[in-house]
Amino acid sequence: MQALEARAATLNRKADARRKIILGGLLLDAAMKDPAWESHLNDLMSRISRDQDRKAFEGWTFKGGPADA
């Protein structure tokens, strides 16, 4: 029974990660095409509070983002 529960949890984590990746891609695409979405993305990026999360984005910009201006 524990093995089945562990497998279900693993599948749920993988599905959750896939959804996040897809949504992230959609958000980036929208931000590159629409200034309103670009503003929303910049707002979200400014809310990153954990140092380790901020480090993942050091030096990174999306096309059309403020660093490209």
C-alpha distances in whole Angstrom, upper triangle without the diagonal:
4,5,5,6,9,10,11,12,14,15,17,19,20,21,23,24,26,27,29,30,32,33,35,36,38,39,41,42,43,45,47,48,49,51,49,45,47,48,44,43,45,44,41,41,44,41,39,39,37,39,36,36,39,40,38,41,43,46,44,46,45,48,50,49,51,52,53,56
4,5,5,6,9,10,10,12,14,15,16,18,20,21,22,24,26,27,29,30,31,33,35,36,37,39,41,42,43,45,47,47,49,47,44,45,46,42,40,43,42,38,39,41,38,36,36,33,35,33,32,36,36,35,38,40,43,41,43,43,46,48,47,49,49,51,53
4,5,5,6,9,10,10,12,14,15,16,18,20,21,23,24,26,27,29,30,31,33,35,36,38,39,41,42,44,45,46,48,46,43,44,45,42,40,42,42,38,38,41,38,36,36,33,35,32,32,36,36,34,37,39,42,40,42,41,44,47,46,48,48,49,52
4,5,5,6,9,10,11,12,14,15,16,18,20,21,23,24,26,27,29,30,32,33,34,36,38,39,40,42,44,45,46,45,41,43,44,40,39,41,41,37,38,40,37,35,36,34,36,33,32,36,36,34,37,40,42,40,41,41,43,46,45,47,47,49,51
4,5,5,6,9,10,10,12,14,15,16,18,20,21,23,24,26,27,28,30,32,33,35,36,37,39,41,42,43,44,43,39,40,41,38,36,39,38,34,35,37,35,33,33,31,33,30,30,33,34,32,35,38,40,38,40,39,42,44,43,45,46,47,50
4,5,5,6,9,10,11,12,14,15,17,18,20,21,23,24,26,27,29,30,31,33,35,36,37,39,41,42,43,42,38,39,40,37,35,37,37,33,33,36,33,31,31,29,31,28,27,31,31,29,32,35,38,36,37,37,40,42,41,43,43,45,48
4,5,5,6,9,10,11,12,14,15,17,18,20,21,23,24,26,27,29,30,32,33,35,36,38,39,40,42,41,37,38,40,36,34,37,37,33,33,36,34,31,32,30,32,29,28,32,32,29,32,35,37,35,37,36,39,41,40,43,43,44,47
4,5,5,6,9,10,10,12,14,15,16,18,20,21,22,24,26,27,28,30,32,33,34,36,38,38,40,39,35,36,38,34,33,35,35,31,32,35,32,30,31,29,31,29,27,31,32,29,31,35,37,35,36,35,38,40,39,41,42,43,46
4,5,5,6,9,10,10,12,14,15,17,18,20,21,22,24,26,27,29,30,31,33,35,36,37,38,37,33,34,35,32,30,33,32,28,29,32,29,27,27,26,28,25,24,28,28,26,29,32,34,32,34,33,36,38,37,39,39,41,43
4,5,5,6,9,10,11,12,14,15,17,18,20,21,23,24,26,27,29,30,31,33,35,36,37,36,33,33,35,32,30,32,32,28,28,31,29,26,27,25,27,24,23,27,27,24,27,30,32,30,32,31,34,36,35,38,38,39,42
4,5,5,6,9,10,11,12,14,15,17,18,20,21,23,24,26,27,29,30,32,33,34,36,35,31,32,34,31,29,32,32,28,28,31,29,27,28,27,29,26,24,28,28,25,27,31,33,30,32,30,33,35,35,37,38,38,41
4,5,5,6,9,10,11,12,14,15,16,18,20,21,22,24,26,27,28,30,32,32,34,33,29,30,32,28,27,29,29,25,26,29,26,25,26,25,27,24,22,26,27,24,26,30,32,29,30,29,32,34,33,36,36,37,40
4,5,5,6,9,10,11,12,14,15,16,18,20,21,23,24,26,27,29,31,31,33,31,28,29,30,27,25,27,27,23,24,26,24,22,23,21,23,21,19,23,23,21,23,26,29,26,28,27,30,32,31,33,33,35,37
4,5,5,6,9,10,11,12,14,15,17,18,20,21,23,24,26,27,29,30,32,31,27,28,30,27,24,27,27,24,24,27,25,23,24,23,25,22,20,23,24,20,23,26,28,25,26,25,28,31,30,32,33,33,36
4,5,5,6,9,10,11,12,14,15,17,18,20,21,23,24,26,27,28,30,29,25,27,28,25,23,26,26,23,24,27,25,23,25,24,26,23,21,24,25,22,24,27,29,26,27,25,28,30,29,32,33,33,36
4,5,5,6,9,10,11,12,14,15,16,18,20,21,22,24,26,27,28,27,23,24,26,22,21,23,23,20,20,23,21,20,22,21,23,20,18,21,22,20,21,25,27,24,25,23,26,28,27,30,30,31,34
4,5,5,6,9,10,10,12,14,15,16,18,20,21,23,25,25,27,26,22,23,25,22,19,22,22,19,19,22,20,18,20,19,21,18,16,19,20,17,18,22,24,21,22,21,24,26,25,27,28,29,31
4,5,5,6,9,10,11,12,14,15,17,18,20,21,23,24,26,25,22,23,25,22,20,23,23,20,20,24,22,21,23,22,24,21,18,21,22,18,20,23,25,22,22,20,23,25,24,28,28,28,31
4,5,5,6,8,10,11,12,14,15,16,18,20,21,22,24,23,19,21,22,19,18,21,21,18,19,22,21,20,22,22,24,22,19,21,22,19,20,24,25,22,22,20,22,24,24,26,27,28,30
4,5,5,6,9,10,10,12,14,15,16,18,20,21,22,21,17,18,20,17,15,18,18,14,15,19,17,16,18,18,20,18,15,17,19,16,16,20,22,19,19,17,20,22,21,23,24,25,28
4,6,5,6,9,10,11,12,14,15,17,19,20,22,21,17,18,20,18,15,18,19,16,16,19,19,17,20,19,21,18,15,17,18,15,15,19,20,17,17,15,18,20,19,22,23,23,26
4,5,5,6,9,10,11,12,14,16,17,18,20,20,16,17,20,17,15,19,20,17,17,21,20,19,23,22,24,22,19,20,22,18,18,22,22,19,18,16,18,20,20,23,24,24,26
4,5,5,6,9,10,10,12,14,15,16,18,17,13,15,17,14,12,16,16,14,15,18,18,17,20,21,23,21,18,19,21,18,17,21,22,18,17,15,17,19,18,21,22,23,25
4,5,5,6,9,10,10,12,14,15,17,16,12,13,15,13,10,13,14,12,12,16,15,15,18,18,20,18,15,16,17,14,13,17,18,14,14,12,14,16,15,18,19,20,22
4,5,5,6,9,10,11,13,14,16,16,13,13,16,14,12,15,17,14,15,18,19,18,21,22,23,21,18,18,19,16,15,19,19,15,14,11,13,15,15,18,19,19,21
4,5,5,6,9,10,11,12,14,14,10,12,15,13,11,15,16,14,15,19,19,19,23,23,25,23,20,21,22,19,18,21,21,17,16,13,14,15,15,19,20,20,22
4,5,5,6,9,10,10,12,11,8,9,11,9,7,11,12,11,12,15,16,16,20,21,22,21,18,18,20,17,15,19,19,15,13,11,12,13,13,16,18,18,19
4,5,5,6,9,10,12,12,9,8,11,10,8,11,13,12,12,15,16,16,20,21,22,21,17,17,19,16,14,17,16,13,10,7,9,10,10,13,15,14,17
4,5,5,6,9,11,12,9,9,13,12,11,14,16,15,15,19,20,20,24,25,26,25,21,21,22,19,17,20,19,15,13,9,9,10,12,15,17,16,17
4,5,5,6,9,9,6,7,11,10,9,12,14,14,15,18,19,20,23,25,26,26,22,22,23,21,19,21,21,17,14,11,11,11,12,15,17,16,17
4,5,5,6,7,5,4,8,8,7,9,12,12,12,15,17,17,21,23,24,24,20,19,21,19,16,19,18,14,11,8,9,8,8,11,14,13,14
4,6,8,10,8,7,10,11,10,12,15,15,15,18,20,20,24,25,26,25,22,21,22,20,17,19,18,14,11,7,6,6,8,11,13,11,13
4,7,9,8,8,11,12,12,14,17,17,18,20,22,23,27,28,29,29,25,24,26,24,21,23,21,18,15,11,10,8,11,14,16,14,15
4,5,5,6,9,10,11,12,14,15,17,19,20,22,26,28,29,29,25,24,26,24,21,23,22,19,16,13,12,10,11,13,16,15,15
4,5,5,6,9,10,10,12,14,15,16,19,21,24,26,27,28,24,23,25,24,20,22,21,18,15,13,12,9,9,11,14,14,13
4,5,5,6,9,10,11,13,14,16,17,19,23,25,27,28,24,23,25,24,21,23,23,20,17,15,15,12,12,13,17,17,16
4,5,5,6,9,10,10,12,14,15,17,21,23,25,25,21,20,23,21,18,21,20,18,15,12,13,11,11,13,16,16,16
4,5,5,6,9,10,10,12,15,16,20,22,23,23,20,18,21,19,16,18,17,15,11,9,10,8,7,9,12,12,12
4,5,5,6,9,10,11,13,15,18,21,22,23,20,18,21,20,17,19,18,16,13,12,13,11,9,10,13,14,14
4,5,5,6,9,10,11,13,17,19,21,22,18,17,20,19,16,19,19,17,14,13,15,13,11,12,16,17,17
4,5,5,6,9,10,11,15,17,18,19,15,14,17,16,13,15,16,13,11,10,12,11,9,11,13,15,15
4,5,5,6,9,10,14,16,17,18,15,13,16,15,12,14,14,12,10,10,12,11,8,8,11,13,14
4,5,5,7,9,12,15,17,18,15,14,17,17,14,16,17,15,14,14,16,15,12,12,15,17,17
4,5,5,7,10,13,15,16,12,12,15,14,12,15,16,14,13,13,16,16,13,14,16,18,19
4,5,6,9,11,13,13,10,9,12,11,9,11,13,11,11,11,15,15,11,12,13,16,17
4,6,8,11,12,14,11,9,13,13,11,12,14,13,13,14,17,17,13,12,14,17,18
4,6,9,11,13,10,10,13,14,12,14,17,16,16,17,20,20,16,16,18,21,21
4,6,8,10,7,6,10,10,10,12,15,14,15,16,20,20,17,17,17,21,22
4,6,9,7,7,11,12,12,13,17,17,18,20,23,24,20,20,20,23,25
4,6,5,6,9,10,12,13,16,16,18,20,24,25,22,22,22,25,27
4,5,5,6,9,10,10,14,15,18,20,24,25,21,21,20,24,26
4,6,5,7,9,10,14,14,17,19,23,25,22,22,21,24,26
4,5,5,7,9,13,12,15,16,20,22,19,19,19,22,24
4,5,5,7,10,10,13,15,19,20,16,17,16,19,21
4,5,5,9,10,13,16,19,21,18,18,16,19,22
4,6,9,8,11,13,17,19,17,17,16,19,21
4,6,5,8,10,14,16,13,14,12,15,18
4,5,9,12,15,17,14,14,12,15,17
4,7,10,13,14,12,12,9,12,14
4,7,10,12,10,11,9,11,14
4,6,8,6,8,6,8,11
4,6,5,8,8,8,11
4,5,9,9,7,10
4,7,8,6,7
4,6,6,7
4,5,5
4,6
4
